[in-house]
Amino acid sequence: MKTQHIPGVTQPYLYVGVWRSLFGWHKEDVDLYSINYLHQGHPKFWYSIDLDSNEDFEALANSYFSDLYKECPEFLRHKTTLIEPGILL
């Protein structure tokens, strides 16, 4: 049986961040869970959306970025969207 290699799913994925780097809101591959580990440096702020609020979050993002939603209803998977956490409150 041939093993399928899918980066970030069957093989670990490594992102290297630098000072003042950002990462857009996104959904994990096939909605799987992920682990984030800070190897070195100052603590980071991580924001996440509870699965029970997923539909509300997507509706908010779709309303703010209707042009992206029209191009691709799964635009949140593209890791290109930034939403200020204060707006979510």
C-alpha positions in Angstrom: 0.0 0.0 0.0 1.4 3.4 -1.0 1.5 6.1 1.7 0.2 9.4 0.6 2.2 12.4 1.8 0.1 15.6 2.4 2.1 18.5 3.9 0.5 19.7 7.1 -1.7 16.6 7.4 0.5 13.5 7.2 3.8 15.4 7.4 4.5 18.3 9.8 4.5 21.9 8.5 6.9 24.5 9.8 6.3 28.2 9.5 9.1 30.6 10.5 8.0 33.9 11.8 10.1 37.0 12.3 9.5 40.2 14.4 6.2 41.9 13.6 5.1 39.0 11.3 1.4 38.2 10.8 -0.6 35.2 9.8 -4.1 35.6 8.4 -7.3 34.1 9.7 -7.6 30.6 8.2 -9.2 27.2 8.6 -7.0 24.3 9.1 -6.6 21.7 6.4 -9.8 19.6 6.1 -10.9 21.3 9.4 -8.3 19.3 11.4 -6.8 20.5 14.6 -3.3 21.9 14.8 -0.6 22.3 17.3 1.4 25.6 17.5 4.7 25.7 19.4 6.9 28.8 20.0 10.5 27.6 20.1 12.1 30.9 21.0 11.4 34.5 21.5 8.7 36.6 23.2 5.2 35.2 23.7 2.8 35.4 20.8 -0.9 36.2 20.8 -3.0 33.5 19.3 -6.7 34.1 18.4 -9.0 31.3 17.6 -12.7 30.9 16.9 -14.7 28.2 18.9 -16.2 25.6 16.6 -19.6 26.5 17.9 -19.1 30.1 16.5 -17.7 29.0 13.2 -20.8 29.8 11.1 -21.1 33.3 12.8 -17.4 34.0 12.1 -17.7 32.9 8.5 -20.8 35.1 8.0 -18.9 38.1 9.5 -15.9 37.5 7.3 -18.1 37.0 4.2 -19.9 40.4 4.9 -16.6 42.2 5.4 -14.9 40.6 2.3 -17.8 40.0 0.0 -15.6 40.4 -3.1 -13.3 37.6 -1.9 -16.3 35.4 -1.0 -17.7 35.9 -4.5 -14.4 34.8 -6.0 -14.1 31.8 -3.7 -16.5 30.8 -0.9 -13.6 29.1 0.8 -11.4 32.2 0.8 -10.6 31.8 4.6 -8.5 28.8 3.7 -6.2 31.0 1.6 -4.6 32.6 4.7 -4.9 36.1 3.3 -7.5 37.7 5.5 -6.9 39.9 8.5 -9.7 41.0 10.9 -9.0 43.1 14.0 -9.9 41.0 17.0 -11.8 44.0 18.4 -14.3 43.7 15.6 -15.1 40.1 16.6 -16.1 41.3 20.1 
